[in-house]
């Protein structure tokens, strides 16, 4: 029996990143396409006027700029992209109850809490530091309720200031056992940038999407 229980889509989206860095570094295809169109248009216009050399120069510059945008985007990973990558790694390590991979992603004082009073949050699930978070991950997902499958469906991230930011992630997790129940939930992760990259210093549910999670009490 396979029962899909989707989370309510009530979580407000995080602010979009600034347009210029997004087009240059994160989503370069639009800018690349514009530059290619301009290069082709410039070549056609100058060539139609019999100015072959100018046509080649204009077209060549346009294609070089387009290629440069792609190379730049491949070389530069923005802080927002780094948080998105770290969020996926955090979810994956948690789903597999892999403490060795999860620990470096957590600040020593990371706080796992239900600050928004989301329904069906386990009464003893709050954790005040990294050791408690790792302990609960091992207890629930490593021993008592291991997952058969987990997937990141959507990730949002925003930089709030120098070295600080937050992400929101929508996750689908399927339980083991005879009743394979896919649960879709939203989570918020607060991040700070350390010497070795971004580490989570706050984690909380935004929408658990299923009453059955009350069994973890």
SULFENPE-V198522 format. One record per pair of residues at least 24 apart in sequence whose ideal C-beta (glycine too) atoms are under 10 Angstrom apart, sorted by the first residue. I is the first residue (numbers start at 0). GAP is how many residues later the second one is. Records with the same first field share a line. If there is no record, write none. Layout:
I = GAP + GAP
This chain:
0 = 177 + 178 + 179 + 180
1 = 172 + 177 + 178 + 179 + 180
2 = 176 + 177 + 178 + 179 + 180 + 207 + 209
3 = 168 + 170 + 176 + 177 + 178 + 179 + 180
4 = 176 + 177 + 178 + 179 + 180 + 203 + 204 + 205 + 206 + 207
5 = 164 + 166 + 176 + 177 + 178 + 179 + 201 + 203 + 204
6 = 146 + 163 + 164 + 165 + 176 + 177 + 178 + 179 + 198 + 199 + 200 + 201 + 202 + 203
7 = 176 + 178 + 199 + 200 + 201
8 = 161 + 175 + 177 + 198 + 200
9 = 176 + 196 + 197 + 199
10 = 143 + 145 + 157 + 159 + 174 + 175 + 176 + 177 + 195 + 196
11 = 144 + 156 + 194
12 = 141 + 143 + 145 + 155
13 = 66 + 141 + 142 + 143 + 144 + 146 + 151 + 152 + 153 + 154 + 174
14 = 141 + 143 + 144 + 145
15 = 140 + 142
16 = 61 + 62 + 63 + 64 + 139 + 140 + 141 + 142
17 = 60 + 62 + 141
20 = 55 + 57 + 58 + 59 + 138
21 = 56 + 58
22 = 46 + 50
23 = 45 + 48 + 49 + 52 + 54
24 = 44 + 47 + 48 + 49 + 50 + 51 + 52 + 53 + 55 + 56
25 = 47 + 50 + 51 + 52 + 54 + 55 + 58
26 = 46
27 = 38 + 40 + 41 + 42 + 43 + 44 + 45 + 46
28 = 40 + 41 + 44
29 = 39
30 = 34 + 35 + 38 + 39 + 42
31 = 31 + 33 + 34 + 35 + 36 + 37 + 38 + 41
32 = 33 + 36
33 = 28 + 31 + 32 + 35
34 = 26 + 27 + 28 + 29 + 30 + 31 + 32 + 33 + 34 + 35
35 = 26 + 27 + 29 + 30 + 31
36 = 25 + 29
37 = 24 + 25 + 27 + 28
38 = 24 + 25 + 26 + 27
77 = 79 + 81
78 = 78 + 79 + 80 + 83 + 84 + 85 + 86 + 112 + 114 + 119
79 = 76 + 77 + 78 + 79 + 85 + 87
80 = 76
81 = 75 + 77 + 83 + 109 + 111 + 115 + 116
82 = 72 + 73 + 74 + 75 + 76 + 82 + 83 + 84 + 106 + 108 + 110 + 114 + 115 + 117
83 = 68 + 71 + 72 + 73 + 83 + 85 + 114
84 = 70 + 72 + 112 + 113
85 = 69 + 71 + 79 + 81 + 103 + 105 + 107 + 111 + 112 + 113 + 114
86 = 65 + 68 + 69 + 70 + 79 + 80 + 81 + 82 + 84 + 100 + 102 + 104 + 111 + 113
87 = 64 + 67 + 79 + 81 + 83
88 = 63 + 108 + 109
89 = 62 + 77 + 79 + 97 + 99 + 101 + 108 + 109 + 110 + 113
90 = 59 + 60 + 61 + 64 + 78 + 79 + 80 + 82 + 96 + 98
91 = 58 + 59 + 60
92 = 44
93 = 39 + 40 + 43 + 46 + 47 + 53 + 56 + 77 + 79 + 93 + 109
94 = 42 + 46 + 51 + 52 + 53 + 54 + 55 + 56 + 57 + 76 + 78
95 = 41 + 45 + 46 + 50 + 51 + 54
96 = 37 + 40 + 41 + 42 + 43 + 44 + 45 + 46 + 48 + 49 + 50
97 = 39 + 40 + 43 + 44
98 = 31 + 34 + 35 + 36 + 38 + 39 + 43
99 = 34
101 = 28 + 31 + 32 + 35 + 36 + 98
102 = 27 + 28 + 30 + 31 + 96
103 = 26 + 90 + 92 + 93 + 95
104 = 25 + 84 + 86 + 91 + 92 + 93 + 94 + 95
105 = 24 + 25 + 27 + 28 + 31 + 93 + 94 + 95 + 97
106 = 26 + 83 + 84 + 85 + 87 + 91 + 92 + 93 + 94 + 95
107 = 91 + 93
108 = 92 + 93
109 = 24 + 79 + 80 + 82 + 89 + 90 + 91 + 92 + 93
110 = 79 + 89 + 90 + 91 + 92 + 93
111 = 24 + 25 + 88 + 90 + 91 + 92 + 93
112 = 89 + 90 + 91 + 92
113 = 90 + 91 + 94
114 = 73 + 87 + 89 + 90 + 91
115 = 72 + 88 + 89 + 90 + 91
116 = 88
117 = 67 + 68 + 69 + 86 + 87 + 88 + 89 + 90 + 91 + 95
118 = 86 + 88 + 89 + 90 + 91 + 92 + 94 + 95
119 = 85 + 88 + 89 + 90 + 91 + 92 + 93 + 94 + 95 + 96 + 97
120 = 83 + 84 + 87 + 92 + 93 + 95 + 96
121 = 86 + 91 + 92 + 93 + 94 + 95
122 = 91 + 93 + 94
123 = 92 + 93
124 = 80 + 88 + 91 + 92
125 = 78
126 = 76
129 = 69 + 70 + 71
132 = 67 + 70
135 = 80
138 = 77
139 = 76
140 = 32
143 = 71 + 72
144 = 28 + 30 + 31 + 32 + 68 + 70 + 71
145 = 29 + 30 + 31
146 = 26 + 27 + 28 + 29 + 36
147 = 25 + 26 + 27 + 28 + 29 + 32 + 33 + 34
148 = 24 + 25 + 26 + 27 + 31 + 33
149 = 24 + 32 + 33
150 = 31 + 33
152 = 31 + 32 + 33
153 = 32
154 = 34
155 = 30 + 32
156 = 32 + 34 + 41
157 = 33
158 = 32 + 34
159 = 30 + 31
160 = 31
161 = 31
162 = 28 + 29 + 30 + 31 + 35
163 = 26 + 27 + 28 + 29 + 34 + 37
164 = 24 + 25 + 26 + 27 + 28 + 33
165 = 24 + 25 + 34 + 36
166 = 24 + 31 + 33
167 = 38
168 = 37
169 = 36 + 37 + 39
170 = 38
171 = 37
174 = 37
178 = 33
180 = 29 + 31
181 = 28
182 = 25 + 26 + 27 + 29 + 30
183 = 24 + 25 + 26
184 = 24 + 25 + 28
